[in-house]
Amino acid sequence: MKKFAVIDIGSNSVRLMLVADGKVLYKALNTTRLGEGLAKSTRLNAAALERTAQAVSAFFEQAKKEGAQKVLSFATAAARSAENGREFVDRVKQLCGLQVEIISGEEEAEIGVLGALGNADGGIIDIGGASTEIIVKKGGQASYKKSVNIGVVRLKDKCGKDFTALERETETAVGLFGNVPVDAEFYALGGTATTIAAQTLGLEKYESDKVTGAVITVDALRALAESFKKKSVEEIAKLPCMPKGREDVITGGIVWMLTIMEKLGIDRIIASDRDNLEGYAVKRGLME
């Protein structure tokens, strides 16, 4: 049995994917918020850097104990946009010997669409902690691809849970995408999307098979936004299928997704639990 692991170091959380003979055995998550404070600073703060590096090291050791012959890791917006992103990479290597690759926003979009759609055409919306990617594929080629530096952690740092501020910030930010071709079926990746899907489905327990393929209409998202507008962070944290560490950023994520859909004229999106973890493994030749 050939086993390998991929570690995704996002701006809100660190995720581990363990694969054996081309099949995903499981994914694990640790919310460490590497991108905390980046909305107001150009540097990763020391505490966020250290706790995230420790989490990566722990996942590396877990993968090795599980028999992974190879462990790959990539970091996204927080590490690439911070002045001291290389310090984070160096700290991880010091702790466990793992070499972290900092990928560009364009590659982040590419591996997202590859993981979710494979060779099929379609559009992808990937809301992360510090950046959001939109990519559209037609005829097997990207006809549109862009990454912008706005995500749920940046929104929390700027707006908190102030609904009016969130709407104002996201309405300004969506203009950064310019003219997005929307004559495609759109899919949504990442923790914001899968949490939204679980909430709209009313799941008591997270089930990947039910989340992947779940259709989220713009009307359903508006209703969810209104519901979360009235809830405190403490109330949100108690909801079923609310990952620990997402309760204080999910409202901003809902508003941001809704703004994207409304302003671009997308009536529905399809959630996918297959994402840049699978895409990175495929691009690196480790799985099909």
N, C-alpha and C positions, 0 to 999 in steps of 0.2 A: 504494500500500500504506500503510495507516494503522498506525503503530507507536506503542506506548506502553509504559511500564514502571511496575512497582510495587515498592517496597522495603519489606520487612517488618523492623522493628527489634525483634527478640525479646530475651529476657533471656539467652539462650545464644548466639544467632547472628543475623547479618544476612543476609537473603535478597533476591535480585533476580529478578524475573520479567519477561521481555520477551515482548510479545504483538504479533503482526502480523495484521491483518484478523480479529481475534477468536480466533486460534489461538495457543496458548503455544508460543513458539519454544524457550525453555529457561528453566531456573531455575539460579541460582548461589548458593553459600553461602560465608560467611566466619564462622567461630566466633570471636567477640570477647568474649563473656561480660560484657555490660553489667551484668547483675544480680549479679556477683561481690561477695560480702560483705554483701548485703542481708539475709541471715538474721540478721546481728548488728549491722547499722547501718541508719540511716534515710536515708543518703545514698549516691549513686553515688560510687565512689572515682574519683579523678582519672585514674588510668591507664586504667581501664575506659571511662570517659567519652570520653577522647581517642582510644583505639584504635578504639572503635566509631564515633565521628564521622568518623574518617579512612576507615573501611571504607565508610560510607554515601556519603561524598564520592566515593570511588573507583568505587562502583557507579553513582552518578549520572553521572559522566564516561563510564563504559563504555556506559551506556544512550544517552547523547547521541551518542557515536561510532557506535553501532549504528543511529542514525537515529530514535530515539524522539522524537516530537513533544511528548509530555507525560510527565512523571515525577511520580508520586505516592508518598508515603511515610507510613507509620503506625508508631507505637511502642506497645508493650503494657505488661505489668506492671512491668518495672523502671523505666521512665520515669514511669509514672503513680503508682507508690507511693513513689518517692524524693522527698525534700524538694527536691532540686536537679534534678529532671527537666527543668524549663524551661531550666536552664543547658545541658543536653545539646542541646535543640532550638535554642537560640541559637548553640551552637558549630557545629552542622551548617549552619545558615543562613550563618554567617560564612565557612565553608569553601567552600561551593558554591552558596549561594543557595536551596537546597531548603527548603521549609517542611514540617516534620514535624508530623503530627497525632497527638496522644496520644489513643488511644481508650479508652473505659471497658471494664471486664470484661464487661459485658452486650453491648456492641457486638462485642467480640472473639468471644463465643459466637455471636452472630448471623451474623457474616461467615464463621465456621468452618462452620456448618451450611449456609449458602447456597452456599459454595464446594464442599462435598462432596456435598450432596444436591440443590441447586437448589430446586425447589418440592416435592420429595417429602418424605414424612414419615419420621421415624426419630430416633434418638438419636445424640448426638455426645459423645465424650470427647476433649478436647484438652489434653494434658499439655505445658506449656511449661517455660521455665526458672525463672520466678518465680511463675507462677499456673497453675491448671488450671480449665478450663471444662467444664461438662456442660450440655447443652441437649437437650430432647425436643420434637419437633414432632408435632402431631396435627391433622388437618384443615387443614393449611397454617398453623397457628398454634403458637406456643411455649406448651406446657402446663407446662413447667418450664425454668428458666434460672438458672444460678448460676456465679459465678467465685469461687474461693478462692485465697488467697495462699500456695500451695505448689506448687513445681515442682522440676525436677531440680537446678537450681543451688542453690536454697535447701536441698534435701535434702543435697547434697554438703557445703555449708558447715556444716550442723548435725551430720551423721552420718558424713561421709566414706564409707568402704565397709564400715562396721560393720553387718553384716546384721541383728543383733538391734536396734540403734538405729534402723535404717531401718524395720523392721517395727513397732516401737513408735510411731515418729513418724507413719507413714502410717495406722496403725489409729486414732490419735487424730484425724488430719486428715480422714479420710473421713466422720466424724460431722458435719463442717461442712456437708456437702451436704444433710443432713436426709432427708426422704422423697422419693426420686427415683423417678418412675414408670418401671418397667423392662419394661413390656409393649410393647416396640418393638425393631426391629432396630438394634443399636448399631454405630456406626462410630468409628474412632480416627484422629485427625489428629496431625500434628506429627512432629518428628524422632524422638522416642521411639517412637512407633507404627510409623513406616516402618522404623526400624532393627530393632525387634522382628520385624516381618513378614519382613524380609530374612533375619534370623537363623533364624527358624522354617522358612523356605522353603529354607534352605541355599544361598542365592545366592552365587556367586563374584564376580559383578559386579552392581551395582545396576541394576535394570530397573523403571522406573516402572509399566509395563503389567502386570508380574507382581505387584508390591507392591499396587497398587490392586485391591481385590477379594479380596485374600488373607484367608482366615478364620483367626483365631487363637482357639483354644479355651482355656478356663481351665486344662485339664490340660496343654496344650502350654506355656502360660506358666509353670505351676508347674515343669515340667521345665527350662525355660530359666533360671528363677530359681535352681534348684539347681545348674545348670551354671556360671552366672556367679558364684555364691557361692564357688566353688572357684578362680576365676581371679584373677590379679593384674591390675592396671590395664595393665601392660606386655603381658601375654598377650592381654587384650581388644583392645588397640590393634592387634595383629597379625592380628586376625580379618578375613576378607573382609567387605566391605560395612559396615565400621565407620568412619563419618565421622571425620576428624581433629578432635579437640576434644570428641568425645562419649564417649571411652573411660572417662573418670573420672566420668561422670554417668549412664551407661546402666544400671548396676546399680540405682541408686536409682529410675530410671524404670521398670524392670521390676517392682521390688517395689511401687511405687506403683500401677501399672496392675493388678497382680495383686490388691492389697488392694481397689481399687475394685471389680473384678469379683467377688471373693469376698464382700465385705461387702454389695454391692448385689444379689447374686444374678444376675449376668450370665454366662451360660455361654459366650458367644462374642462376638467383635467382628470387624468387617471393616475392614481397613486402607484408607486412602485417601491418595493423593498429591495429590489436589485438596483445597485447604484455604482458609485465610483470605486468601491472596494472590488467588486467583480470586474469593472472596467479596467482598473489598474492591473489586475492579475492577467486579464486577457491581453492587454497591450504589452505586457512583459513576457508573454508567451507561456504562462504557467497554467492557463486553462482556456477552454474554447467558449 
